[in-house]
Amino acid sequence: VWSTGSSGTAGTMTITRLSGGRIEATFSYSAEPGQGNTVGGTRTVTNGVIDLPFTGTITPVPANGGGKVSGTFGGVLYNASSGSGLLTDNLGQPGIRVSSISSENTLSLELSGVTAPGTFSLSNTAPVRLLSAGRNTHPTNCCWGGTAGDVGTITVTSVTASRAQGTFSGTLQPHAGQPATTPLVITNGSFDIGIF
């Protein structure tokens, strides 16, 4: 077995038709050997096509269902494989919190007291406006963010009871006492996440 895993960057699928009794899509991906695979090597699939009959009823996705968190971490693309959103800060007060993870990285943001769109500069003092990041597969690089030396912004473009959307960028300082010694630059960050 070969699998795309949960890196968030292994491939894409684009649904081009889901009507008239058919589902059509294109896809491409790179897959790594699964557990117990003794053959090894990466498998790359290109120009994949789905064109099948489809019957049944399509259930609408709930307003708070699904989401996407992405950005560029030090020049490397980040696409979360899972994420969650809350309308509270870390102390349970009104705000916005987004947490996300892939097999390689994590990213979280917290905006204390934010309940409406706007642009907010990073700050680790009240009201807290934080970006934090980590590298799961690189223990020598570990963790960044949440320090007084962080610079950047989080822009909330929309917030409702069921979804938060916006963008972010910044230069995050390494955590004291951790292996990382240089700042992490995050660019082109965006979130569109269901609220639970």
C-alpha positions as CSV (number, residue, x, y, z in Angstrom):
1,V,0.0,0.0,0.0
2,W,1.1,3.5,-0.8
3,S,-0.6,6.5,0.9
4,T,-0.6,10.3,0.6
5,G,-0.4,10.6,4.4
6,S,-1.3,13.8,6.1
7,S,1.3,16.3,4.9
8,G,-1.3,18.4,3.3
9,T,0.9,18.9,0.2
10,A,0.8,15.4,-1.4
11,G,-1.6,16.2,-4.2
12,T,-4.9,17.6,-5.4
13,M,-8.4,16.5,-6.5
14,T,-10.6,18.9,-8.5
15,I,-14.3,17.9,-8.9
16,T,-15.5,19.3,-12.2
17,R,-19.0,17.8,-12.3
18,L,-21.4,16.5,-9.6
19,S,-24.8,16.7,-11.3
20,G,-26.9,14.9,-13.9
21,G,-26.2,11.5,-12.4
22,R,-22.4,11.8,-12.8
23,I,-19.3,12.7,-10.9
24,E,-16.2,13.8,-12.8
25,A,-12.9,14.9,-11.4
26,T,-9.2,15.1,-12.0
27,F,-6.4,14.3,-9.6
28,S,-2.7,13.9,-9.1
29,Y,-0.6,12.9,-6.0
30,S,2.6,11.5,-4.7
31,A,2.3,8.6,-2.2
32,E,4.8,7.1,0.3
33,P,5.0,3.5,1.3
34,G,2.5,2.5,4.0
35,Q,3.2,0.5,7.1
36,G,4.3,-3.0,6.2
37,N,5.2,-2.0,2.6
38,T,8.4,-3.9,1.8
39,V,8.6,-2.7,-1.8
40,G,9.3,0.9,-0.8
41,G,9.8,4.0,-3.0
42,T,7.4,6.8,-3.7
43,R,4.6,6.4,-6.3
44,T,3.5,9.4,-8.3
45,V,0.1,9.6,-10.1
46,T,-0.5,12.2,-12.7
47,N,-3.4,13.0,-15.1
48,G,-5.8,11.0,-13.0
49,V,-9.5,11.1,-14.1
50,I,-12.7,10.1,-12.4
51,D,-15.9,9.8,-14.6
52,L,-18.5,7.6,-12.9
53,P,-22.3,7.4,-12.5
54,F,-23.6,8.9,-9.3
55,T,-26.9,8.2,-7.6
56,G,-28.3,9.3,-4.4
57,T,-28.8,12.6,-2.6
58,I,-25.9,15.0,-1.9
59,T,-26.1,16.2,1.6
60,P,-25.2,19.8,2.0
61,V,-22.0,20.5,4.1
62,P,-23.0,22.2,7.3
63,A,-21.9,25.9,7.6
64,N,-19.3,25.0,10.2
65,G,-18.0,21.9,8.3
66,G,-14.5,21.7,7.0
67,G,-11.9,24.3,6.6
68,K,-8.5,25.2,5.2
69,V,-5.4,26.7,6.8
70,S,-2.3,27.3,4.6
71,G,0.7,29.5,4.2
72,T,4.5,29.4,3.5
73,F,6.8,28.6,6.4
74,G,10.3,29.7,5.7
75,G,9.7,29.2,2.0
76,V,8.1,25.8,2.4
77,L,4.3,25.4,1.6
78,Y,2.0,24.5,4.6
79,N,-1.4,23.0,4.0
80,A,-3.1,21.7,7.2
81,S,-4.5,18.2,7.0
82,S,-6.9,19.0,9.9
83,G,-7.9,22.1,11.8
84,S,-10.4,23.5,14.2
85,G,-11.8,26.9,15.2
86,L,-13.3,28.3,18.4
87,L,-14.9,31.7,19.3
88,T,-13.1,32.0,22.6
89,D,-9.6,32.9,23.6
90,N,-7.4,30.6,25.7
91,L,-9.1,31.9,28.9
92,G,-12.6,31.2,27.6
93,Q,-13.3,34.8,26.9
94,P,-14.7,36.1,23.5
95,G,-12.1,35.9,20.7
96,I,-11.0,33.6,17.9
97,R,-8.7,30.6,18.1
98,V,-7.6,28.5,15.1
99,S,-5.5,25.3,15.5
100,S,-4.1,23.3,12.6
101,I,-1.7,20.5,12.0
102,S,-0.1,18.4,9.2
103,S,2.3,15.5,9.6
104,E,5.1,18.0,9.3
105,N,4.0,21.3,10.9
106,T,1.5,23.0,13.3
107,L,0.1,26.5,13.2
108,S,-2.2,28.2,15.7
109,L,-3.5,31.7,16.1
110,E,-5.3,33.4,18.9
111,L,-7.1,36.8,18.9
112,S,-8.4,37.8,22.4
113,G,-11.4,40.1,22.3
114,V,-11.8,40.0,18.6
115,T,-15.4,39.4,17.5
116,A,-15.5,41.3,14.2
117,P,-13.4,41.8,11.0
118,G,-10.2,43.9,11.3
119,T,-6.4,43.8,11.1
120,F,-4.6,43.1,14.3
121,S,-0.8,43.4,15.0
122,L,0.8,40.5,16.8
123,S,1.2,41.0,20.6
124,N,1.9,38.7,23.5
125,T,0.4,41.2,26.0
126,A,-3.3,41.9,26.6
127,P,-5.2,41.8,24.4
128,V,-3.2,38.8,23.1
129,R,-2.8,38.5,19.3
130,L,-0.6,35.4,18.7
131,L,0.7,33.2,15.9
132,S,2.6,30.1,16.9
133,A,4.2,27.4,14.7
134,G,6.1,24.2,15.1
135,R,7.8,21.5,13.0
136,N,6.8,18.0,13.9
137,T,9.3,16.2,11.7
138,H,12.3,18.5,12.6
139,P,12.9,18.3,16.3
140,T,16.0,20.4,15.9
141,N,13.8,23.3,14.7
142,C,10.8,23.0,17.1
143,C,8.8,26.0,18.0
144,W,8.2,29.7,17.2
145,G,5.9,32.5,18.2
146,G,4.1,34.0,21.2
147,T,7.1,36.2,22.1
148,A,7.6,39.9,22.5
149,G,9.8,40.0,19.5
150,D,7.2,38.7,17.0
151,V,6.1,41.0,14.3
152,G,3.2,40.6,11.8
153,T,-0.5,40.8,11.4
154,I,-3.7,38.7,11.5
155,T,-6.5,40.0,9.4
156,V,-10.0,38.7,10.0
157,T,-12.1,39.2,6.9
158,S,-15.3,37.4,8.1
159,V,-16.5,35.9,11.4
160,T,-19.8,34.3,12.1
161,A,-21.2,31.8,14.6
162,S,-20.2,29.0,12.2
163,R,-17.0,30.2,10.4
164,A,-13.9,32.4,10.7
165,Q,-11.9,33.6,7.7
166,G,-8.8,35.7,7.2
167,T,-5.1,36.0,6.4
168,F,-1.9,36.2,8.4
169,S,1.8,36.8,8.0
170,G,4.7,37.5,10.4
171,T,8.2,36.8,11.6
172,L,8.1,34.6,14.7
173,Q,11.0,34.3,17.2
174,P,12.1,30.9,18.4
175,H,11.0,29.7,21.8
176,A,13.6,30.1,24.5
177,G,15.2,26.9,25.6
178,Q,14.2,25.1,22.3
179,P,16.5,24.0,19.5
180,A,15.4,26.6,17.0
181,T,17.8,29.6,16.9
182,T,16.6,31.7,13.9
183,P,13.2,33.4,13.3
184,L,10.6,31.7,11.2
185,V,9.1,33.9,8.4
186,I,5.4,33.1,7.5
187,T,3.9,34.5,4.4
188,N,0.7,34.1,2.4
189,G,-1.1,32.7,5.4
190,S,-4.9,32.2,5.1
191,F,-7.6,30.5,7.2
192,D,-11.2,29.5,6.4
193,I,-12.3,27.3,9.3
194,G,-15.5,26.0,10.7
195,I,-16.3,26.9,14.3
196,F,-17.2,24.2,16.8
